[in-house]
Amino acid sequence: MMDNLRAQRMLSDVPDYYQGAPTFQEIQRVKAVEYDQIEEKTKDLQLQLNPATATWGLKYYEKELGIPTDENKPISDRRSNVISKRRGFGNFNARLIKTVAISYTNGEVEVSANLSNYEIEIRFVSNIGIPPNLEDFKTAIDNITHAHIGIVYRYRYLTINEVHAKTLNEVNNTQLSNFAPFLEKLS
């Protein structure tokens, strides 16, 4: 008996005298394997049609959007770059910055504009510590803001109460970037 379900279904649809023929069974088995491969490749190709699910297809989005392809970067970072760049087309405003920021951080951000001082503040509200892929995020924001506008980044760090609420083991397993830095300014 065949272990390929598709081959079994294909054999069940033919007259009985073919079902017992070894040559016919082998032909159906090989065809079933080919159909399975085509189905798998079709599903993979469909994933490439959306930057949020693309893997090997990211390089085509990056090329189209003028983003340098870096195969050494994590796929999630490359996806964020593509999604952000696609969202970043249009007029500059706080909502656009917030949309771009969300695509990089997968968290909540607040954007406030103080245009009389030519400054925009981006506060990372839900994520603790420095967001991953920060340099690419800053580049994306620089690409959509006007040159005369300054950007101030505000990060959320663990509070003393949040640290006190953790067990010693939890504190030991917490990334250092989630604690407020004292040695350097990060803006």
Backbone as CSV, one residue per row, in Angstrom:
resi,resn,N_x,N_y,N_z,CA_x,CA_y,CA_z,C_x,C_y,C_z
1,MET,0.844,-1.197,0.000,0.000,0.000,0.000,0.881,1.249,0.000
2,MET,0.433,2.269,-0.653,1.188,3.522,-0.751,0.972,4.368,0.494
3,ASP,2.032,5.090,0.883,1.905,5.954,2.061,1.650,7.406,1.696
4,ASN,1.646,7.756,0.425,1.336,9.110,-0.024,-0.177,9.227,-0.190
5,LEU,-0.799,10.115,0.593,-2.264,10.253,0.559,-2.773,10.676,-0.809
6,ARG,-2.045,11.571,-1.450,-2.478,12.015,-2.774,-2.468,10.841,-3.752
7,ALA,-1.407,10.010,-3.696,-1.328,8.844,-4.585,-2.473,7.882,-4.301
8,GLN,-2.802,7.701,-3.025,-3.924,6.831,-2.670,-5.231,7.360,-3.251
9,ARG,-5.444,8.676,-3.150,-6.668,9.265,-3.714,-6.691,9.114,-5.228
10,MET,-5.525,9.319,-5.850,-5.456,9.209,-7.315,-5.770,7.773,-7.753
11,LEU,-5.245,6.790,-7.023,-5.508,5.389,-7.371,-6.961,5.007,-7.131
12,SER,-7.573,5.616,-6.130,-8.972,5.266,-5.835,-9.928,5.775,-6.907
13,ASP,-9.472,6.697,-7.735,-10.324,7.272,-8.778,-10.219,6.541,-10.122
14,VAL,-9.414,5.502,-10.207,-9.241,4.786,-11.481,-9.908,3.415,-11.400
15,PRO,-10.158,2.795,-12.545,-10.774,1.453,-12.536,-9.909,0.444,-11.751
16,ASP,-10.563,-0.571,-11.210,-9.903,-1.561,-10.359,-8.741,-2.267,-11.048
17,TYR,-8.851,-2.518,-12.329,-7.787,-3.269,-12.994,-6.483,-2.473,-13.072
18,TYR,-6.524,-1.129,-12.945,-5.293,-0.324,-12.894,-4.689,-0.315,-11.484
19,GLN,-5.548,-0.396,-10.472,-5.091,-0.280,-9.087,-4.078,-1.354,-8.700
20,GLY,-4.183,-2.529,-9.303,-3.257,-3.607,-8.957,-2.017,-3.651,-9.829
21,ALA,-1.926,-2.786,-10.836,-0.776,-2.819,-11.755,0.389,-2.048,-11.141
22,PRO,1.528,-2.720,-10.868,2.670,-2.052,-10.230,3.200,-0.853,-11.023
23,THR,3.243,-0.948,-12.327,3.751,0.161,-13.139,2.838,1.374,-12.996
24,PHE,1.535,1.144,-13.061,0.582,2.242,-12.923,0.668,2.852,-11.525
25,GLN,0.800,2.006,-10.501,0.934,2.506,-9.129,2.158,3.404,-8.990
26,GLU,3.277,2.979,-9.604,4.507,3.775,-9.515,4.347,5.108,-10.239
27,ILE,3.692,5.085,-11.384,3.450,6.338,-12.122,2.599,7.279,-11.268
28,GLN,1.568,6.758,-10.640,0.694,7.585,-9.805,1.459,8.103,-8.579
29,ARG,2.329,7.263,-7.993,3.112,7.687,-6.838,4.031,8.848,-7.213
30,VAL,4.710,8.720,-8.371,5.630,9.772,-8.810,4.860,11.050,-9.135
31,LYS,3.719,10.916,-9.801,2.906,12.099,-10.091,2.442,12.777,-8.800
32,ALA,2.065,11.968,-7.810,1.601,12.519,-6.533,2.721,13.286,-5.842
33,VAL,3.926,12.756,-5.867,5.068,13.446,-5.262,5.295,14.779,-5.973
34,GLU,5.227,14.770,-7.298,5.400,16.012,-8.065,4.307,17.027,-7.725
35,TYR,3.061,16.566,-7.638,1.962,17.475,-7.287,2.161,18.051,-5.880
36,ASP,2.629,17.214,-4.944,2.896,17.699,-3.590,3.972,18.783,-3.604
37,GLN,5.012,18.577,-4.389,6.085,19.568,-4.486,5.581,20.869,-5.106
38,ILE,4.762,20.755,-6.127,4.189,21.954,-6.753,3.329,22.713,-5.747
39,GLU,2.529,21.993,-4.980,1.676,22.637,-3.972,2.524,23.343,-2.914
40,GLU,3.584,22.700,-2.466,4.463,23.295,-1.465,5.146,24.548,-2.010
41,LYS,5.625,24.484,-3.244,6.287,25.642,-3.846,5.292,26.783,-4.080
42,THR,4.059,26.452,-4.417,3.030,27.477,-4.607,2.731,28.194,-3.292
43,LYS,2.635,27.416,-2.209,2.395,28.036,-0.897,3.562,28.940,-0.511
44,ASP,4.792,28.489,-0.772,5.962,29.305,-0.456,5.965,30.584,-1.296
45,LEU,5.613,30.460,-2.565,5.557,31.638,-3.431,4.509,32.629,-2.942
46,GLN,3.379,32.129,-2.465,2.343,33.020,-1.937,2.843,33.787,-0.720
47,LEU,3.685,33.154,0.086,4.255,33.850,1.249,5.144,35.010,0.816
48,GLN,5.761,34.903,-0.346,6.670,35.947,-0.814,5.918,37.179,-1.314
49,LEU,4.619,37.066,-1.508,3.825,38.184,-2.023,3.503,39.238,-0.964
50,ASN,3.842,38.949,0.287,3.592,39.889,1.377,4.901,40.081,2.142
51,PRO,5.375,41.307,2.289,6.639,41.519,3.000,6.627,40.995,4.439
52,ALA,5.459,40.921,5.055,5.374,40.440,6.435,5.641,38.948,6.550
53,THR,5.517,38.206,5.434,5.750,36.762,5.463,6.866,36.335,4.521
54,ALA,7.399,37.259,3.756,8.425,36.922,2.767,9.718,36.475,3.439
55,THR,10.436,35.600,2.774,11.758,35.166,3.234,12.749,35.446,2.106
56,TRP,12.886,34.502,1.186,13.826,34.700,0.084,13.384,35.820,-0.854
57,GLY,12.112,36.199,-0.838,11.606,37.256,-1.708,11.874,38.663,-1.196
58,LEU,12.387,38.785,0.034,12.666,40.116,0.585,13.648,40.896,-0.285
59,LYS,14.593,40.201,-0.903,15.602,40.906,-1.700,14.962,41.676,-2.858
60,TYR,13.842,41.198,-3.373,13.170,41.908,-4.465,12.481,43.178,-3.955
61,TYR,11.869,43.100,-2.762,11.286,44.293,-2.158,12.378,45.318,-1.858
62,GLU,13.482,44.829,-1.285,14.576,45.728,-0.925,15.128,46.423,-2.169
63,LYS,15.297,45.678,-3.233,15.817,46.271,-4.473,14.857,47.327,-4.999
64,GLU,13.579,47.006,-5.012,12.558,47.933,-5.510,12.501,49.214,-4.697
65,LEU,12.746,49.105,-3.387,12.636,50.256,-2.496,13.966,50.958,-2.242
66,GLY,15.045,50.452,-2.855,16.354,51.074,-2.683,16.991,50.791,-1.334
67,ILE,16.631,49.683,-0.727,17.207,49.284,0.559,18.338,48.301,0.274
68,PRO,19.533,48.549,0.796,20.621,47.590,0.586,20.275,46.236,1.212
69,THR,20.482,45.177,0.466,20.197,43.833,0.965,21.368,43.353,1.806
70,ASP,21.051,42.973,3.036,22.059,42.428,3.948,21.542,41.091,4.463
71,GLU,21.987,40.011,3.833,21.519,38.666,4.175,21.915,38.273,5.597
72,ASN,22.852,38.997,6.208,23.290,38.674,7.570,22.342,39.235,8.633
73,LYS,21.484,40.171,8.245,20.522,40.738,9.193,19.404,39.722,9.434
74,PRO,18.816,39.754,10.624,17.666,38.880,10.870,16.518,39.220,9.918
75,ILE,15.781,38.207,9.520,14.662,38.401,8.580,13.653,39.399,9.150
76,SER,13.426,39.343,10.469,12.446,40.261,11.068,12.879,41.714,10.888
77,ASP,14.177,41.992,10.983,14.678,43.355,10.783,14.512,43.774,9.330
78,ARG,14.826,42.861,8.427,14.693,43.186,6.998,13.229,43.425,6.645
79,ARG,12.329,42.614,7.207,10.894,42.820,6.961,10.464,44.194,7.469
80,SER,10.923,44.550,8.668,10.575,45.853,9.238,11.031,46.983,8.328
81,ASN,12.238,46.872,7.786,12.745,47.896,6.867,11.837,48.042,5.656
82,VAL,11.457,46.921,5.064,10.620,46.951,3.860,9.245,47.526,4.179
83,ILE,8.631,47.016,5.231,7.278,47.477,5.594,7.297,48.963,5.914
84,SER,8.305,49.381,6.656,8.421,50.792,7.015,8.594,51.664,5.783
85,LYS,9.466,51.253,4.899,9.732,52.050,3.694,8.466,52.154,2.847
86,ARG,7.705,51.074,2.767,6.455,51.108,1.989,5.429,52.035,2.649
87,ARG,5.385,52.035,3.962,4.454,52.918,4.675,4.921,54.362,4.653
88,GLY,6.210,54.563,4.484,6.803,55.884,4.603,6.575,56.801,3.424
89,PHE,5.973,56.315,2.355,5.724,57.186,1.210,4.532,58.069,1.514
90,GLY,4.654,59.337,1.261,3.544,60.252,1.490,3.993,61.491,2.225
91,ASN,3.035,62.290,2.647,3.334,63.525,3.357,3.806,63.237,4.768
92,PHE,4.704,64.068,5.224,5.275,63.931,6.557,4.298,64.445,7.595
93,ASN,3.991,63.628,8.609,3.192,64.050,9.748,3.412,63.063,10.894
94,ALA,2.871,63.385,12.065,3.079,62.547,13.247,2.478,61.158,13.051
95,ARG,1.357,61.082,12.363,0.724,59.779,12.136,1.615,58.882,11.289
96,LEU,2.270,59.460,10.277,3.189,58.689,9.438,4.362,58.173,10.269
97,ILE,4.907,59.034,11.122,6.019,58.610,11.982,5.564,57.482,12.900
98,LYS,4.373,57.600,13.452,3.857,56.566,14.345,3.675,55.249,13.590
99,THR,3.172,55.306,12.385,2.988,54.095,11.578,4.322,53.414,11.302
100,VAL,5.315,54.203,10.939,6.651,53.653,10.689,7.229,53.074,11.978
101,ALA,7.061,53.790,13.074,7.608,53.326,14.356,6.994,52.002,14.780
102,ILE,5.706,51.855,14.597,5.030,50.617,14.984,5.542,49.450,14.152
103,SER,5.830,49.691,12.884,6.312,48.592,12.041,7.675,48.092,12.499
104,TYR,8.453,48.937,13.159,9.766,48.517,13.654,9.702,47.936,15.052
105,THR,8.855,48.469,15.898,8.898,48.101,17.306,7.891,47.031,17.687
106,ASN,6.863,46.835,16.863,5.779,45.919,17.223,5.236,46.251,18.606
107,GLY,5.198,47.524,18.905,4.699,47.974,20.198,4.103,49.356,20.060
108,GLU,3.645,49.872,21.170,2.992,51.177,21.160,4.024,52.292,21.272
109,VAL,3.816,53.322,20.480,4.672,54.499,20.530,3.784,55.736,20.581
110,GLU,4.331,56.785,21.161,3.654,58.079,21.159,4.547,59.056,20.420
111,VAL,3.935,59.830,19.563,4.683,60.818,18.793,4.086,62.181,19.095
112,SER,4.936,63.104,19.501,4.463,64.468,19.727,5.366,65.424,18.953
113,ALA,4.743,66.409,18.394,5.482,67.374,17.586,5.476,68.730,18.271
114,ASN,6.652,69.295,18.391,6.812,70.651,18.896,7.468,71.427,17.744
115,LEU,6.655,71.769,16.758,7.196,72.348,15.537,7.724,73.764,15.733
116,SER,7.281,74.442,16.795,7.848,75.769,17.042,9.329,75.652,17.420
117,ASN,9.705,74.515,18.009,11.118,74.253,18.322,11.754,73.324,17.290
118,TYR,11.011,73.030,16.222,11.508,72.146,15.160,11.954,70.797,15.714
119,GLU,11.057,70.195,16.507,11.437,68.957,17.182,10.252,67.991,17.229
120,ILE,10.574,66.724,17.065,9.583,65.661,17.213,10.114,64.701,18.261
121,GLU,9.230,64.301,19.164,9.621,63.346,20.203,8.911,62.025,19.946
122,ILE,9.680,60.952,19.968,9.131,59.604,19.806,9.377,58.870,21.117
123,ARG,8.273,58.478,21.766,8.372,57.752,23.039,7.933,56.312,22.823
124,PHE,8.794,55.392,23.222,8.475,53.967,23.159,7.750,53.619,24.455
125,VAL,6.457,53.366,24.354,5.605,53.238,25.530,5.525,51.790,26.027
126,SER,5.265,50.848,25.140,4.995,49.482,25.596,6.240,48.616,25.680
127,ASN,7.244,48.876,24.862,8.467,48.076,24.907,9.410,48.635,25.954
128,ILE,10.029,47.723,26.678,10.988,48.139,27.704,12.387,48.059,27.123
129,GLY,13.186,49.074,27.389,14.565,49.087,26.907,14.668,49.663,25.511
130,ILE,15.828,49.470,24.930,16.104,49.991,23.599,15.534,49.027,22.576
131,PRO,14.695,49.506,21.663,14.090,48.597,20.689,15.145,47.936,19.809
132,PRO,14.884,46.712,19.379,15.813,46.075,18.454,15.779,46.799,17.114
133,ASN,16.832,46.688,16.374,16.886,47.270,15.035,16.764,48.796,15.076
134,LEU,17.272,49.405,16.133,17.110,50.843,16.351,17.771,51.674,15.256
135,GLU,18.938,51.272,14.805,19.637,52.073,13.790,18.850,52.128,12.481
136,ASP,18.288,50.997,12.059,17.465,51.001,10.847,16.215,51.851,11.050
137,PHE,15.641,51.777,12.258,14.474,52.586,12.570,14.804,54.070,12.459
138,LYS,15.940,54.480,13.040,16.344,55.883,12.973,16.568,56.325,11.526
139,THR,17.161,55.448,10.736,17.380,55.764,9.319,16.048,55.973,8.608
140,ALA,15.084,55.097,8.892,13.762,55.224,8.266,13.094,56.535,8.673
141,ILE,13.198,56.894,9.939,12.599,58.154,10.408,13.310,59.341,9.756
142,ASP,14.629,59.278,9.676,15.386,60.356,9.012,14.967,60.514,7.556
143,ASN,14.621,59.411,6.911,14.234,59.451,5.497,12.868,60.102,5.270
144,ILE,12.022,60.139,6.302,10.685,60.714,6.090,10.503,62.077,6.752
145,THR,11.438,62.471,7.614,11.295,63.778,8.254,12.067,64.833,7.470
146,HIS,11.670,66.045,7.641,12.358,67.154,6.992,13.704,67.375,7.679
147,ALA,14.666,67.840,6.933,16.041,67.967,7.424,16.155,68.925,8.609
148,HIS,15.290,69.913,8.679,15.408,70.906,9.752,14.706,70.480,11.051
149,ILE,14.082,69.313,11.059,13.358,68.821,12.236,14.268,67.878,13.024
150,GLY,14.422,68.143,14.302,15.197,67.259,15.174,14.311,66.160,15.733
151,ILE,14.886,65.002,15.970,14.147,63.873,16.523,14.734,63.534,17.890
152,VAL,13.864,63.437,18.871,14.273,63.046,20.214,13.620,61.697,20.495
153,TYR,14.415,60.741,20.916,13.924,59.400,21.228,13.883,59.228,22.739
154,ARG,12.762,58.747,23.239,12.597,58.483,24.664,12.266,57.003,24.822
155,TYR,13.019,56.341,25.678,12.849,54.909,25.880,12.205,54.651,27.236
156,ARG,11.525,53.547,27.335,10.934,53.133,28.609,11.854,52.079,29.215
157,TYR,12.240,52.302,30.445,13.084,51.349,31.162,12.328,50.822,32.375
158,LEU,12.831,49.763,32.946,12.222,49.215,34.155,12.303,50.243,35.282
159,THR,11.209,50.385,35.992,11.213,51.273,37.152,11.736,50.493,38.361
160,ILE,12.057,51.212,39.402,12.535,50.554,40.626,11.466,49.602,41.152
161,ASN,10.212,50.030,41.111,9.122,49.157,41.579,9.023,47.889,40.740
162,GLU,9.212,48.002,39.422,9.161,46.816,38.558,10.319,45.872,38.855
163,VAL,11.488,46.436,39.154,12.645,45.602,39.502,12.409,44.917,40.839
164,HIS,11.876,45.663,41.818,11.612,45.083,43.139,10.568,43.972,43.068
165,ALA,9.651,44.045,42.113,8.599,43.033,41.983,9.118,41.731,41.370
166,LYS,10.308,41.767,40.790,10.880,40.582,40.154,11.633,39.733,41.176
167,THR,11.684,38.439,40.884,12.529,37.563,41.696,13.972,37.780,41.267
168,LEU,14.895,37.319,42.073,16.311,37.463,41.735,16.630,36.746,40.427
169,ASN,16.035,35.605,40.233,16.247,34.855,38.987,15.723,35.646,37.781
170,GLU,14.562,36.288,37.925,14.006,37.107,36.844,14.907,38.297,36.542
171,VAL,15.440,38.920,37.577,16.345,40.055,37.375,17.602,39.593,36.650
172,ASN,18.133,38.453,37.046,19.337,37.918,36.386,19.093,37.590,34.923
173,ASN,17.853,37.229,34.575,17.528,36.867,33.191,17.023,38.047,32.364
174,THR,16.957,39.225,32.940,16.489,40.423,32.242,17.642,41.020,31.435
175,GLN,17.365,41.383,30.197,18.388,42.008,29.358,18.860,43.310,29.999
176,LEU,20.151,43.534,29.920,20.704,44.756,30.499,20.137,46.008,29.844
177,SER,19.765,45.910,28.593,19.237,47.085,27.897,17.867,47.501,28.423
178,ASN,17.249,46.686,29.280,15.964,47.054,29.868,16.133,47.940,31.105
179,PHE,17.371,48.069,31.584,17.662,48.945,32.709,18.181,50.271,32.146
180,ALA,17.903,51.350,32.807,18.325,52.663,32.334,19.848,52.730,32.243
181,PRO,20.380,53.190,31.106,21.838,53.282,30.979,22.387,54.494,31.737
182,PHE,23.557,54.337,32.279,24.184,55.432,32.998,25.451,55.895,32.324
183,LEU,25.989,55.114,31.399,27.311,55.398,30.850,27.282,56.219,29.572
184,GLU,26.176,56.161,28.835,26.154,56.891,27.573,24.759,57.428,27.293
185,LYS,24.714,58.466,26.519,23.451,59.054,26.111,23.023,58.355,24.826
186,LEU,21.775,57.924,24.765,21.278,57.168,23.608,20.233,57.980,22.856
187,SER,20.610,58.928,22.063,19.631,59.618,21.227,20.184,59.809,19.859
